[in-house]
Amino acid sequence: MKKKISLLGATGSIGLQTLEVIAAHPNQFELVAFSAGRNIEKVREIAAFQMPPLVSVMEKADAETLQGEFPGVRFLYGAEGLEEVAANSGADVLLNSVIGSVGLKPTLAAIRQGITIAIANKETLVAAGDIVMAEAKRYGVSILPVDSEHSAIFQALNGEQSKSISRLILTASGGSFRDLTRDELANVTLEQALAHPNWSMGNKLTIDSATMFNKGLEVIEAHHLFNMPYDQIDCLLHKESIIHSMIEFEDTSVMAQLGSPDMRVPIQYALSYPERIPMKDPQRLKLEDIGTLHFEKMDLTRYKALALAYEAGRIGGTMPTAMNAANEMAVSQFMAGHIPFIQIDELVEQVMEQHRTIHEPDLEIIIQTDMQTRKIVHSMIK
C-alpha cells in the first residue's frame, strides 16, 4: 500500500525536494496534504500536479482565491490550517520542513493522532525537545530524522545498541565563510552568505550554516533524538560533506554514513523507512574522483554560535527556546539589511545573558518565551 504523506513547508528547499521524491515513486507515496506560505504561484503548480485533497496557505485571501481555482481541493489558512494539514489529513507520515518554531504545534498535533513524524524542522526539537519526545513516547510515535547528519546517525545505529555508543560526531561543512577569520566577517554581504559551497538549502538554513548556528541546533536536536548527553556529542569540520556523521562505539570502532551531498537521500529514507528504495537520477558517490577527505577540529572561538548552542543545551529549560527565537529574529534582520552578519551571534549572546531560565517548562511557557524573546531582539535592534 502507498504511504500517505502530508508535507509542511512544500515550497521551501526541503519541501520541493520531498515533492521530487514523491513524484519519482508514485507507487510508494501519495501526497494527501501540504502547507505553504505566500508563494502562491508555486502552490498552484503543486496543486495542479499532485491534486491533494487538503492544502493550507498563510493568508485567508489566498486560500479563497485558490479555492475558486481548484474546487476539488479544500483550502485552509493560518495556524489552524497548518495543524489541520499536519494532523487531520489521514496521513501515515508528516514531513515537517517549515522554518522556525511555527512547526512545533502542528508536530505535537500530529503526534497525538499517532502519525509518524519525519522531522526536518530543527527548531521544533530545539525549542521544545523534552515535550516533543515525551509526547512521542506517550503515543508510541516514531520521530524519523531528515537532516543529513541525524539521518546518518540513525542509519549507522541500525542493528546496534545505543548503550554501546561512546560519542556522536556531527560533521560540518563550515558554510559560506569557513575560510574567513572572525575579524574578516565584519563586512560580508547577504549574497556571499547565501553562497553555500556544498548544499542547496533555503535562505535561513544557509545563513545558519554560515554562522554555525545550524550545527548548534543539530547538536541540541541530536541530544533529544538519540538521548545523548552533550559531553558525548562532538562536531568536526569536514569541508567535502561526504561523511555526513559518525558514531564511535565503546570498543573504539567508528561507523560512518557516506554519500554525495544530496538532500533527497535522507528525505527518501525517512519516507520509505524501514525499507530502502532506488533513487531516481542518483548522484552516486565516487571516492576515486574525490581523492582526499579533509577534517579539522572545530574552533569554538571562531564559531561562537556553536559554543552558544552547546551552552544553551546544557542549561536546558527555556534557554534553548530563547536562543532559537533570538537567532531567528537576528537572521531575519540580517536578511533585511538591518544588521551586519557578525551581529547575529552577538545579539543571541546578549539575549542568553539576560534570559532567566525556567526549568521543566510546559508548552505555554515555551510559546511565551519564544514570543517575548522576539520582542526583546526587536527592541535591541531599534
LINQUI-V299342 format. One record per run of one state. SS is the DSSP state (2 for helix, 1 for strand, 0 for the rest). FROM is the first residue (numbers start at 1). LEN is the number of residues. If there is no record, write none. Layout:
ss: <SS SS>
from: <FROM FROM>
len: <LEN LEN>
This chain:
ss: <0 1 0 2 0 1 0 2 0 1 0 2 0 1 2 0 1 0 2 0 1 0 2 0 1 0 2 0 2 1 0 2 0 2 0 2 0 2 0 2 1 0 1 0 1 0 2 0 2 0 1 0 2 0 2 0 2 0 2 0>
from: <1 3 9 13 25 29 36 40 51 54 58 60 70 74 78 88 93 97 103 112 116 120 122 140 143 146 148 158 162 165 173 183 186 190 194 203 212 213 226 230 233 238 243 250 254 259 263 273 287 291 296 298 304 316 319 336 343 355 363 382>
len: <2 6 4 12 4 7 4 11 3 4 2 10 4 4 10 5 4 6 9 4 4 2 18 3 3 2 10 4 3 8 10 3 4 4 9 9 1 13 4 3 5 5 7 4 5 4 10 14 4 5 2 6 12 3 17 7 12 8 19 1>
